[in-house]
Amino acid sequence: MGIKKTFFKNAAVFSGYSYISWFFDTLISTVVLSRFLGPEEYGFVALINIFSGFILLFANTGLSYAIIRSDYGPKYQRIVFSLTAWIGLVLALSMCLLAYPITLIYSNPALFWPTIVISIQFITNSMNIVPVAILEKKLDFKYIGLINLISTIFTISLMIVMAVLGFSYWSLIIPLVIKPLFLHILIEKKVKFGFYLYGWKLTKLAIKMVRSLLENFSIFNFINYFARNADNFAIGKFYGEYDLGLYDRAYKFLYMARRLVNATLGPVLLPSLINAKSKGEDIKPHFLDILGMLNFINIFIAIPLVLFAEPIVLVLWGKDWIGVADFMPYIGAIIPLQTLSIAGMDLYVIEKKERALVTLEIPLTMIMILGIAVGAFFSSLHIIRFYALSFLLVQTLSLYLGHHKLFKFTLWQLFRFWGPKIIITALMIFSIWFGNKIITASLLLIFLFDTLYSHGKDMKKIVFLVKSKLLKRDEFSIRDQN
């Protein structure tokens, strides 16, 4: 079976569960919780997440990749697990030490104990990195999707109950700390991996074995954090918790898109590409074809956010959250390029070019931070505007320096795939900025037609594959009944 067919066969199962999880997580939870929690409470937790998000970047610094792309057995996996456990303990302690400085930065003593509680998640999350990577290596995405759905429903139910009982921002914190423990129980039933915590000798050996991934992804995550969180820090520091709560709610849609496309299909993409490369196939055209088909998901997420932001906010969260509608069109405009560009990291992992990724990320991050800093001089809305424009510049440079110079994609391959998307997105940002809805809608339509024209043939093949599977399933069902 070809790489694209293999990829979509596994992705169809995994994404099915993930999209149901997203329905509960993004729609059900936010609709209900927004009736009990306000922007200030979401903004309160977002202040802590600026720092916890930074610490969290070091929890899985390429260690899952080490499991997926290696041919080592259970002993290697146990040693890597022990390393993740020690890293989790160190990160939890680091977050605890930040609790008091965080209260000083924002002049809010109430942030202290929530920060301490949030630090526990670094320990609980570390227990799942290696077992999940083992399931991904085995391409057991059906079980991964199922347990993620179960744990999501459990977490959301707990959040809603706590919010109704009046636990305020604690209803956003405690369930997320408990969730990894609940997930670990479900994973352990399948993997039966156990718990391992070795001493310094084996821990040192583990560090040596994964040193390249550990060092380069630690540096990459450290640099990348500032590009992804400078906007949150600037809004929280200069415009307050209320504006940050609104911005964070809009930004959640970008996170949602990443989750729908990359977090759901990304785990399938990397093992599929590694498998194809091991067979001697040229993965570059396959990579672009798969991204093109994923773009269908992106564009249909972007359209409602760009064109119908205000009605969406009123229906989902009510008039108290109407300020979110100012940010949402910009989020929608950059979603296609943001989510597709993240998948590009797989190429660096497959080709073992982590050092090049870090080297390239330093100047690109500085461009992002500079754009956010310029926007901060004007308003919180200008921050997202300049963030979007800076991202387009960064994406263009990344494609030329990374994909063309390093991975040897031809300029024509890159321009044919990325050129129309970057140009249309740039025009769309300015049309949103100046409030021209007719031009914005026209650009979205052009974006859709470009996707259909460029990747329509591959989509037809996938539709045919899905229909064939369904017809075979129906045939078997009829036979069983007879």
C-alpha positions, 0 to 999 in steps of 0.5 A, a space after each residue: 500500500 502506498 504512503 498516502 493510502 497508508 497515511 489516510 487509512 490510519 489517519 481516518 481512524 485516529 482523526 475520527 476519535 480526535 474530532 469527537 474529542 474536539 467537539 466535546 473539548 472546544 464546543 461543549 466545554 466552552 459553551 457551558 463553562 462560559 456561562 459560569 466563568 468570565 474572561 477574568 477567570 480565563 485570563 487569570 489562568 492564562 497568566 500562569 500558562 504563559 510560564 507553565 507553557 514555557 516549562 512544558 516545552 522541556 517535558 518532551 524534547 524529542 524523546 517521543 521521536 527517539 522511541 519512534 525512529 529507533 530500532 531499540 527494544 524494551 530496555 531502551 524504552 524503559 531507560 528513556 521512560 526513566 529519563 522523562 520521569 526525572 525531567 518531569 520532577 525537575 520541571 515541577 520543582 522549577 515551576 514551584 520556584 517560579 510561583 512567588 516571582 509570578 505573583 510579583 510580576 503581575 502584583 497578584 498574590 492569588 497566583 501563588 497556590 494555583 501555580 503550585 498546583 499546576 506544577 504537578 502536571 509536569 510529573 503526571 504528563 511525563 508518565 505518558 510520553 514513552 507509552 504513547 510513543 510505543 503505541 504510535 510506533 506500532 501504528 495503534 492509532 485506534 486505541 490512542 484515539 479512543 483513550 484520548 476521547 475517554 479522558 477528554 470527556 472525563 476532564 470536561 465533565 469534571 470541569 463543568 461540575 466544579 464550575 457549577 459548584 463555584 470553584 471559579 478558576 480552579 475548575 480550569 486547573 485541577 481537572 487538567 492536572 488529574 487528566 494525565 493520571 486518568 489517561 495513564 491508567 487507560 494506556 497501561 491497560 494496553 501497553 502494560 509498560 510499568 513504571 521505571 525510575 533508575 539511578 544516575 548511571 542509567 540516566 546518564 546513559 539515556 541522556 547520551 543515547 538521545 543527546 542530539 534530540 534532547 539538546 536541539 529540541 530543548 534549544 528549539 523549544 526555548 527559542 520558539 516559546 518566545 515567538 509563540 508567547 510574546 503576544 500573550 505576555 505583552 497583552 497580559 502585562 500592558 493591557 490586563 487580564 480582561 484583554 488577555 482573556 479575550 485574546 486567549 479565547 480567540 487564540 484557542 481556535 488556532 490551537 484547535 486547528 493545530 490539534 485537528 490537523 497536526 496533533 491528530 494527523 501529525 502522529 500518523 504522518 511522521 511514522 508513515 514518512 519514516 516507513 516510506 523513506 526506509 523503503 527508498 521512496 522520495 518523500 518530498 512529493 508525498 509530503 506536499 501532496 498530504 499537506 495539500 489534502 490536509 489544507 481542505 480541513 484548514 480552509 473550512 476551519 478558517 472560513 467561519 472564523 473570518 466571515 462569521 466571527 461575531 455570530 459565532 461568539 454570540 452563539 457560543 459564549 454570549 455578549 460578554 465575550 463579544 470582544 473575541 470577535 475582533 481577534 478571530 478573523 486574523 486567527 482564521 486568516 493564518 490558520 492554514 499556513 500555521 498548521 501546515 508549517 508545523 508539519 514541516 518539523 517532521 522533515 528535520 526529524 526524519 533527516 536528523 537535521 535538528 541542529 539546522 532547525 535550531 540554527 534557523 529558528 533563532 533569527 526567525 524568532 527574533 522577527 516574530 518578537 519584533 513584530 509583536 513588540 511593534 504591535 504592542 505600542 498601539 493596541 492588543 488588536 495590533 499585536 495580532 495584526 503584526 503577529 500575522 504579518 511577521 509570521 508570513 515573512 518568517 514562513 517565506 524565509 523558512 521555506 527558502 532556507 529550510 525546504 529549498 537549501 536544506 531539503 532540496 525542494 525545487 523553487 518551483 515545487 515550493 512556489 506552486 504549493 506555498 506561493 498562492 497560499 502566502 500571497 492570498 493570506 497576506 492580502 486577506 490580513 489587510 482586507 480584514 484590517 481595513 474592514 473590506 468584507 467583500 474582498 475578504 470573502 473573495 480571497 477565501 473563495 480563491 483560496 478554496 479554488 486553488 486548493 481544489 485545483 491543485 489537490 483535487 485529484 488526490 482528494 478524489 483518490 481518497 474519497 474513492 478509497 473511503 467508499 471502497 472500504 465502506 462498500 466492503 464493510 457493507 458487503 461483509 455485513 450482508 454476508 454475516 446476516 445471511 
